[in-house]
Amino acid sequence: MLALELCMRVAHVLSAALWVGGCVMYQFVIMPALRNGGPAPGVAAQIASLFHKMTQICAGVLLLSGAYLIFDRLTMTALGWPYFLVLGLKLVLVAAMLLLVIYLGQSQVRRLAKQTSRLSKRAPQLMLALGIGVFILGALLNILYIATIAPR
């Protein structure tokens, strides 16, 4: 059972790191390079498509491993209300990230129709901010969990 928990935790952390790290790379390296390098619509479209596929895979792994880890933690010990409050906030941010992924997946249709919105333009920054927030809340959950199980 410990091996399964370890595998789930590793899958969860690696998927989150890939997603958020990918957002950092996309935001601060790839997009500026594409803007400064001149028009390369084929390359930009390929990068966007591959990044979208990666985020979908990461989202699937995160949902499955996250559900397992939540169930594991909630059945192990008596956690206090701060843990549940932070967990609830983390789940809200995760839901916002997933909705943003769905929205960005639909943006190709809007792009073909020549319709862009403020959200379309700010989505990468919002995704990065939400991802960092989820990472911080995950760390806080670990601190709260350790404080709950530590001998007093």
N, C-alpha and C positions, 0 to 999 in steps of 0.2 A: 504494500500500500504506500509506503514511503517513496518507492521508486516512481509510482504513478504520480504522486503529488509533486515530486521533483521535476518530472518530465513536463507536467502541466505548468508549473511555475516558470520553468526555462522557456517553454513555448510562448507563454504569456509575455514575459519580459522581452524576449527576442523580437516577437511580433510588434510589440509597442515601440521598441527601440528602432526597428526598421521603418515603421510608419512615421514616427516623429522625426527620426534622423533623415528620412527621405524628404519630409516636408522642409527641413532646414536646407538640405542640399538643393531642392527644387527652388525654394524661395531666394536663397542667397548666392547660388552658384549657377544653376542652369538657366533660370529666367534672365538674370543680368547678361549672361553670355549670349543668349539668343537675341536679346534686345541690342546689344552692342555689336554683334557679328553680322547684322544685316538680315534681310529676309531669308528665311529657310523654313517655309511652311511645312514641307515634308518632314523635316527633322523634328520640328516643334510638335507636329501631330503625332509622330511616332513616340516621342518622349512622353507626351500627355497620355497616350493610350497605354503604354507600358507602366507608367506610374499608377494609373487608375487600376490596372489589373493587380499590381502589387498591393495597393491599399485594400482591394476587395479580398485578396487572400489573407492579408493581415487582419482585417476585420473579422473574417470567419474564424481564424485561429483564436483571436482575442475573445470572441463571443463564446466559443466552446470552452476554452481554458478558463475564462473568467467565470462562467456558470459553474464549472467544477470547483474552482477555488472558493467562490462564495459559499456554495453548499458545504464544502469541507470546513471552512472557518465557522460557519454558523452552527454546525452540528458538533463542533469540538468543545466549545467552552461558552460560558456565560459572558457575553460582551455587553458593555454598557452603552448608553444612548449616544455618547460621542462617536463611537465606532459606527453605529447605524446612521448617524447624521452625515458623517464623512462619506460613508459608502453610498448613501442616497445622492449626495452631491456629485460624487464621482460617476455614478450611473447616469445622472442628468447630463453631465458633460460628454460622456460616451455616446449617449443617444443623440446629442447635438452633432457630434462628429459623424456618426453614421448617417444622419439626415443630410449633412453637408456632402458626404460622399455620394449619396443618391442624387442630390441636387446637381453636383458637378458632373455626374454621369449623364444627366439630362441636358447639360449645357451644350453638348455637341449639336443637339437638335436646334437649340436657340441660336447657336452660332451660324448654322446653315440658314436660319430664317433672319439673320442679321439683327438679332435682338440680344442686347447685353444689359445687365442690370448692375447696380452698385454691389450687390451681393456677389455676383459673378466675378467682379474685379477684386473684391476683398476676401473672397473665399480662401485662397491659400494662406493669407495672414491669419485669418480666423481659425483655420484648421490647425495651424502651428500653435497658436495661443491655447486652444482647447487641449491639444495634445500635451503641452507643457503642464497645463493645469491638472490633467489626468495623472501625469507622472508624479506631480507633487502630492496629490491626494492619495495615490497609491503608497508613496513613502510614508505619509502620515498614518495610513491604515496599518502599515507594518509596525510603526512605533506604538500605536494604540493597542494592537494585538499583543505585542511583546510586554507592554505595561500591564495588560490584563492577566497574562499567564505567569508573569514573574512572581516569585515568592515575596511576600511582604514581611 
